Amino acid sequence: MTRARELAELAASYDSGNLFGMKNRIINGAMVIDQRNAGASVNAADAFTLDRWLAGSNPSAKYTVQRSSTAPSGFINSLFCTSSSAYSAGSADYFFLRQIIEGLNITDLAWGTASASAITLSFWVRSSITGTYAMSLQNSAQDRSYVSTYTINSANTWEQKTITIPGDTSGTWLTTNGTGIRLHFDLGSGSNWNTTANAWQATAAFRTSGSANWIGTNGATFYITGVQLEKGSTATSFDYRPYGTELMLCQRYYYKVNSEGAGSDYAVGWVNSTTLARVTLFFPASMRIAPTALEQSGTAGDYSVRTSGNTNTTCSAVPVFWASSKNSATTDLTVTSGLTAGQGANLRPVNTSAYLAWSAEL
């Protein structure tokens, strides 16, 4: 980078209010965090894949998603999609990648007012299918949207794209811990989602009629990384945050604790009865909302209760959600017999398959 470009980016960041704080409103834009799947391939099924990235698919299982080490210079990971068949999308079908930005992280944009600020989206993309692709922004109510297009010129080649979008002076844009901005990258959705490009619309559209039908080619590939959404009309260099910082930003929305093998404890608590223990785990980051459910391996034998006297009793049922706050979660553990009420208790994994996870996703 030349000194002139460095100074230009610094000036642009200062003018846009990006010199300090969270310049990039996208979390995990470099695709390095994958708490759920640790790089494994998963079917797209309207579910989160890499942290903060949802793979929209209706019908489901028409493409797969995983973290990849294929990346442009300056990055080590990308989000990698592979089409599972030559699917012909129906008018109401949809296929997209989405990240929702929390309202608290867009307060300075002043969208929905006369002072609305422009934003600039930049990213690196690579696909086996060339052509015109669509991205879009929507509000929480999905009654305001803006669609823009970008072109993949060369197959299987990393290309950087930059799109500047004027701020929306209409509509309602939440500045709470709810949905602020929905960002979509379309992969070949049906015609119900078409609109014209480069104008704010009172609709939930997220593509154009001329957008690429990526989902229609069996084995088609699509990679994306370096996704940055920033205030202002100029794209600046990617906002690299320390890995630990990026991980904690992700853990506001999803936290998974994996087993490190027998002997590692998850949580501590007490014994309620001969068959029930209750333990509490404290989250490393305050979550967006208090989680309302617990994810686990689905197998009781992956977990045990450790009590006084170094006694380990394998669970007879999977751990069950009992209560939570934004900062902690309490879990019930059931065994067949043998516990002593009043003793201390730890939740301990029996093997490396065990895990516990909580979601506060938007």
VENMO-V755549 format. One record per residue. N is the residue number from 1. RES is the residue in one small letter. SS is DSSP state (a for helix, b for strand, c for the rest). PHI is phi in degrees with one decimal (999 if undefined). Layout:
n->N res->RES ss->SS phi->PHI
n->N res->RES ss->SS phi->PHI
//
This chain:
n->1 res->m ss->c phi->999
n->2 res->t ss->c phi->-75.2
n->3 res->r ss->a phi->-61.6
n->4 res->a ss->a phi->-62.8
n->5 res->r ss->a phi->-68.9
n->6 res->e ss->a phi->-58.1
n->7 res->l ss->a phi->-66.8
n->8 res->a ss->a phi->-65.0
n->9 res->e ss->a phi->-65.9
n->10 res->l ss->a phi->-62.3
n->11 res->a ss->a phi->-64.3
n->12 res->a ss->a phi->-64.4
n->13 res->s ss->a phi->-65.6
n->14 res->y ss->a phi->-64.0
n->15 res->d ss->a phi->-63.4
n->16 res->s ss->c phi->-90.2
n->17 res->g ss->c phi->77.8
n->18 res->n ss->c phi->-102.2
n->19 res->l ss->c phi->-67.1
n->20 res->f ss->c phi->-124.1
n->21 res->g ss->c phi->86.7
n->22 res->m ss->c phi->-94.3
n->23 res->k ss->c phi->-62.9
n->24 res->n ss->c phi->-86.9
n->25 res->r ss->c phi->-81.4
n->26 res->i ss->c phi->-81.8
n->27 res->i ss->c phi->-102.6
n->28 res->n ss->c phi->63.9
n->29 res->g ss->c phi->-68.3
n->30 res->a ss->c phi->-91.7
n->31 res->m ss->c phi->60.3
n->32 res->v ss->c phi->-90.5
n->33 res->i ss->c phi->-100.4
n->34 res->d ss->c phi->-144.4
n->35 res->q ss->c phi->-62.9
n->36 res->r ss->c phi->-70.7
n->37 res->n ss->c phi->-122.4
n->38 res->a ss->c phi->50.4
n->39 res->g ss->c phi->93.7
n->40 res->a ss->c phi->-72.9
n->41 res->s ss->c phi->-76.8
n->42 res->v ss->b phi->-133.5
n->43 res->n ss->b phi->-72.1
n->44 res->a ss->c phi->-71.1
n->45 res->a ss->c phi->-152.7
n->46 res->d ss->c phi->51.9
n->47 res->a ss->b phi->-138.1
n->48 res->f ss->b phi->-75.1
n->49 res->t ss->c phi->-115.7
n->50 res->l ss->c phi->-61.9
n->51 res->d ss->c phi->-54.7
n->52 res->r ss->c phi->76.0
n->53 res->w ss->c phi->-109.1
n->54 res->l ss->b phi->-98.7
n->55 res->a ss->b phi->-98.0
n->56 res->g ss->b phi->-77.8
n->57 res->s ss->b phi->-155.5
n->58 res->n ss->b phi->-141.9
n->59 res->p ss->c phi->-72.8
n->60 res->s ss->c phi->-81.3
n->61 res->a ss->c phi->61.1
n->62 res->k ss->c phi->-96.6
n->63 res->y ss->b phi->-154.0
n->64 res->t ss->b phi->-113.0
n->65 res->v ss->b phi->-134.6
n->66 res->q ss->b phi->-158.0
n->67 res->r ss->b phi->-76.1
n->68 res->s ss->b phi->-125.4
n->69 res->s ss->c phi->-92.0
n->70 res->t ss->c phi->-76.6
n->71 res->a ss->c phi->-156.5
n->72 res->p ss->c phi->-73.3
n->73 res->s ss->c phi->-56.1
n->74 res->g ss->c phi->96.3
n->75 res->f ss->c phi->-129.5
n->76 res->i ss->c phi->-116.3
n->77 res->n ss->c phi->-140.6
n->78 res->s ss->b phi->-143.9
n->79 res->l ss->b phi->-93.1
n->80 res->f ss->b phi->-119.6
n->81 res->c ss->b phi->-112.6
n->82 res->t ss->b phi->-131.5
n->83 res->s ss->b phi->-69.5
n->84 res->s ss->c phi->-92.7
n->85 res->s ss->c phi->-165.8
n->86 res->a ss->c phi->-88.6
n->87 res->y ss->c phi->-92.9
n->88 res->s ss->c phi->-97.3
n->89 res->a ss->c phi->-68.6
n->90 res->g ss->c phi->-75.3
n->91 res->s ss->c phi->-59.4
n->92 res->a ss->c phi->-95.9
n->93 res->d ss->c phi->-69.6
n->94 res->y ss->b phi->-143.0
n->95 res->f ss->b phi->-146.3
n->96 res->f ss->b phi->-158.6
n->97 res->l ss->b phi->-104.9
n->98 res->r ss->b phi->-140.6
n->99 res->q ss->b phi->-128.2
n->100 res->i ss->b phi->-101.4
n->101 res->i ss->b phi->-92.2
n->102 res->e ss->b phi->-62.7
n->103 res->g ss->a phi->-57.0
n->104 res->l ss->a phi->-63.1
n->105 res->n ss->a phi->-95.8
n->106 res->i ss->c phi->-128.3
n->107 res->t ss->a phi->-58.7
n->108 res->d ss->a phi->-74.7
n->109 res->l ss->a phi->-73.4
n->110 res->a ss->c phi->57.9
n->111 res->w ss->c phi->-68.5
n->112 res->g ss->c phi->89.8
n->113 res->t ss->c phi->-130.1
n->114 res->a ss->c phi->-67.3
n->115 res->s ss->c phi->-95.9
n->116 res->a ss->c phi->-55.0
n->117 res->s ss->c phi->-92.0
n->118 res->a ss->c phi->-70.3
n->119 res->i ss->b phi->-130.0
n->120 res->t ss->b phi->-128.7
n->121 res->l ss->b phi->-105.7
n->122 res->s ss->b phi->-133.7
n->123 res->f ss->b phi->-167.0
n->124 res->w ss->b phi->-105.6
n->125 res->v ss->b phi->-140.7
n->126 res->r ss->b phi->-150.0
n->127 res->s ss->b phi->-149.6
n->128 res->s ss->c phi->-78.4
n->129 res->i ss->c phi->-111.0
n->130 res->t ss->c phi->-83.5
n->131 res->g ss->b phi->129.1
n->132 res->t ss->b phi->-91.9
n->133 res->y ss->b phi->-115.8
n->134 res->a ss->b phi->-119.0
n->135 res->m ss->b phi->-127.3
n->136 res->s ss->b phi->-152.8
n->137 res->l ss->b phi->-122.7
n->138 res->q ss->b phi->-137.8
n->139 res->n ss->c phi->-90.0
n->140 res->s ss->c phi->-62.7
n->141 res->a ss->c phi->-76.9
n->142 res->q ss->c phi->56.9
n->143 res->d ss->c phi->-114.7
n->144 res->r ss->c phi->-137.3
n->145 res->s ss->b phi->-150.7
n->146 res->y ss->b phi->-137.5
n->147 res->v ss->b phi->-110.6
n->148 res->s ss->b phi->-133.4
n->149 res->t ss->b phi->-120.8
n->150 res->y ss->b phi->-144.4
n->151 res->t ss->b phi->-115.6
n->152 res->i ss->b phi->-92.2
n->153 res->n ss->c phi->-85.9
n->154 res->s ss->c phi->-125.4
n->155 res->a ss->c phi->-65.7
n->156 res->n ss->c phi->56.4
n->157 res->t ss->c phi->-134.8
n->158 res->w ss->c phi->-69.4
n->159 res->e ss->b phi->-134.4
n->160 res->q ss->b phi->-95.5
n->161 res->k ss->b phi->-120.2
n->162 res->t ss->b phi->-135.1
n->163 res->i ss->b phi->-133.5
n->164 res->t ss->b phi->-104.0
n->165 res->i ss->b phi->-125.9
n->166 res->p ss->c phi->-68.6
n->167 res->g ss->c phi->-65.5
n->168 res->d ss->c phi->-84.4
n->169 res->t ss->c phi->-89.4
n->170 res->s ss->c phi->-120.0
n->171 res->g ss->c phi->77.5
n->172 res->t ss->c phi->-111.0
n->173 res->w ss->c phi->-120.7
n->174 res->l ss->c phi->-66.0
n->175 res->t ss->c phi->-122.0
n->176 res->t ss->c phi->-110.3
n->177 res->n ss->c phi->-84.9
n->178 res->g ss->c phi->-92.1
n->179 res->t ss->b phi->-70.7
n->180 res->g ss->b phi->-91.7
n->181 res->i ss->b phi->-131.0
n->182 res->r ss->b phi->-95.6
n->183 res->l ss->b phi->-108.4
n->184 res->h ss->b phi->-118.7
n->185 res->f ss->b phi->-117.1
n->186 res->d ss->b phi->-77.4
n->187 res->l ss->c phi->-122.1
n->188 res->g ss->c phi->122.1
n->189 res->s ss->c phi->-73.0
n->190 res->g ss->c phi->-77.2
n->191 res->s ss->a phi->-68.4
n->192 res->n ss->a phi->-60.8
n->193 res->w ss->a phi->-101.3
n->194 res->n ss->b phi->-80.8
n->195 res->t ss->c phi->-157.3
n->196 res->t ss->c phi->-82.6
n->197 res->a ss->c phi->-89.9
n->198 res->n ss->c phi->67.5
n->199 res->a ss->c phi->-155.4
n->200 res->w ss->b phi->-70.5
n->201 res->q ss->b phi->-127.4
n->202 res->a ss->c phi->-91.0
n->203 res->t ss->c phi->-157.2
n->204 res->a ss->c phi->-104.5
n->205 res->a ss->c phi->-67.5
n->206 res->f ss->c phi->-147.1
n->207 res->r ss->b phi->-156.7
n->208 res->t ss->c phi->-115.5
n->209 res->s ss->c phi->-65.5
n->210 res->g ss->c phi->-94.5
n->211 res->s ss->c phi->-69.6
n->212 res->a ss->c phi->-60.4
n->213 res->n ss->c phi->-97.9
n->214 res->w ss->a phi->-57.9
n->215 res->i ss->a phi->-65.3
n->216 res->g ss->a phi->-83.7
n->217 res->t ss->c phi->-116.6
n->218 res->n ss->c phi->-62.6
n->219 res->g ss->c phi->80.0
n->220 res->a ss->c phi->-61.0
n->221 res->t ss->b phi->-117.9
n->222 res->f ss->b phi->-149.0
n->223 res->y ss->b phi->-118.6
n->224 res->i ss->b phi->-148.0
n->225 res->t ss->b phi->-161.1
n->226 res->g ss->b phi->59.5
n->227 res->v ss->b phi->-78.7
n->228 res->q ss->b phi->-134.8
n->229 res->l ss->b phi->-121.3
n->230 res->e ss->b phi->-133.7
n->231 res->k ss->b phi->-72.5
n->232 res->g ss->c phi->110.2
n->233 res->s ss->c phi->-102.8
n->234 res->t ss->c phi->-126.6
n->235 res->a ss->c phi->-80.4
n->236 res->t ss->c phi->-112.3
n->237 res->s ss->c phi->-61.5
n->238 res->f ss->c phi->-61.3
n->239 res->d ss->c phi->-84.3
n->240 res->y ss->c phi->-73.6
n->241 res->r ss->c phi->-107.1
n->242 res->p ss->c phi->-55.5
n->243 res->y ss->a phi->-54.8
n->244 res->g ss->a phi->-63.0
n->245 res->t ss->a phi->-66.8
n->246 res->e ss->a phi->-62.7
n->247 res->l ss->a phi->-62.5
n->248 res->m ss->a phi->-68.1
n->249 res->l ss->a phi->-62.1
n->250 res->c ss->a phi->-66.6
n->251 res->q ss->a phi->-70.8
n->252 res->r ss->c phi->-66.1
n->253 res->y ss->c phi->-109.1
n->254 res->y ss->b phi->-157.3
n->255 res->y ss->b phi->-132.9
n->256 res->k ss->b phi->-125.7
n->257 res->v ss->b phi->-108.3
n->258 res->n ss->b phi->-95.3
n->259 res->s ss->c phi->-73.2
n->260 res->e ss->c phi->-106.3
n->261 res->g ss->c phi->100.3
n->262 res->a ss->c phi->-56.0
n->263 res->g ss->c phi->107.3
n->264 res->s ss->c phi->-96.2
n->265 res->d ss->b phi->-101.7
n->266 res->y ss->b phi->-89.7
n->267 res->a ss->b phi->-153.1
n->268 res->v ss->b phi->-122.9
n->269 res->g ss->b phi->-173.3
n->270 res->w ss->b phi->-148.2
n->271 res->v ss->b phi->-96.6
n->272 res->n ss->c phi->-90.5
n->273 res->s ss->c phi->-157.1
n->274 res->t ss->c phi->-66.1
n->275 res->t ss->c phi->-124.1
n->276 res->l ss->b phi->-134.9
n->277 res->a ss->b phi->-123.1
n->278 res->r ss->b phi->-131.1
n->279 res->v ss->b phi->-127.4
n->280 res->t ss->b phi->-124.8
n->281 res->l ss->b phi->-117.2
n->282 res->f ss->b phi->-98.8
n->283 res->f ss->c phi->-73.2
n->284 res->p ss->c phi->-73.0
n->285 res->a ss->c phi->-136.8
n->286 res->s ss->c phi->-65.5
n->287 res->m ss->c phi->-78.6
n->288 res->r ss->c phi->-59.5
n->289 res->i ss->c phi->-138.2
n->290 res->a ss->c phi->-68.7
n->291 res->p ss->c phi->-60.5
n->292 res->t ss->c phi->-117.9
n->293 res->a ss->c phi->-154.0
n->294 res->l ss->c phi->-118.6
n->295 res->e ss->b phi->-101.6
n->296 res->q ss->b phi->-149.3
n->297 res->s ss->c phi->-68.6
n->298 res->g ss->c phi->88.8
n->299 res->t ss->c phi->-128.5
n->300 res->a ss->a phi->-59.4
n->301 res->g ss->a phi->-67.7
n->302 res->d ss->a phi->-81.0
n->303 res->y ss->b phi->-130.1
n->304 res->s ss->b phi->-143.6
n->305 res->v ss->b phi->-107.1
n->306 res->r ss->b phi->-105.8
n->307 res->t ss->b phi->-126.0
n->308 res->s ss->c phi->-54.1
n->309 res->g ss->c phi->84.2
n->310 res->n ss->c phi->56.7
n->311 res->t ss->b phi->-94.7
n->312 res->n ss->b phi->-108.7
n->313 res->t ss->b phi->-119.9
n->314 res->t ss->b phi->-66.4
n->315 res->c ss->c phi->-67.9
n->316 res->s ss->c phi->-98.3
n->317 res->a ss->c phi->-145.9
n->318 res->v ss->c phi->-65.6
n->319 res->p ss->c phi->-55.6
n->320 res->v ss->b phi->-123.9
n->321 res->f ss->b phi->-60.9
n->322 res->w ss->b phi->-119.1
n->323 res->a ss->b phi->-161.8
n->324 res->s ss->b phi->-158.2
n->325 res->s ss->c phi->-132.3
n->326 res->k ss->c phi->-67.6
n->327 res->n ss->c phi->-113.2
n->328 res->s ss->b phi->-158.6
n->329 res->a ss->b phi->-140.7
n->330 res->t ss->b phi->-112.0
n->331 res->t ss->b phi->-125.8
n->332 res->d ss->b phi->-95.4
n->333 res->l ss->b phi->-122.6
n->334 res->t ss->b phi->-113.2
n->335 res->v ss->c phi->-126.0
n->336 res->t ss->c phi->-70.8
n->337 res->s ss->c phi->-175.2
n->338 res->g ss->c phi->103.3
n->339 res->l ss->c phi->-83.5
n->340 res->t ss->c phi->-120.5
n->341 res->a ss->c phi->-56.1
n->342 res->g ss->c phi->97.7
n->343 res->q ss->c phi->-73.9
n->344 res->g ss->b phi->-72.7
n->345 res->a ss->b phi->-147.0
n->346 res->n ss->b phi->-118.8
n->347 res->l ss->b phi->-92.0
n->348 res->r ss->b phi->-127.2
n->349 res->p ss->b phi->-72.4
n->350 res->v ss->c phi->-87.0
n->351 res->n ss->c phi->-151.1
n->352 res->t ss->c phi->-80.2
n->353 res->s ss->c phi->-79.3
n->354 res->a ss->c phi->-70.8
n->355 res->y ss->b phi->-159.5
n->356 res->l ss->b phi->-130.3
n->357 res->a ss->b phi->-151.7
n->358 res->w ss->b phi->-135.2
n->359 res->s ss->b phi->-121.3
n->360 res->a ss->c phi->-132.1
n->361 res->e ss->c phi->-66.9
n->362 res->l ss->c phi->-81.6
//
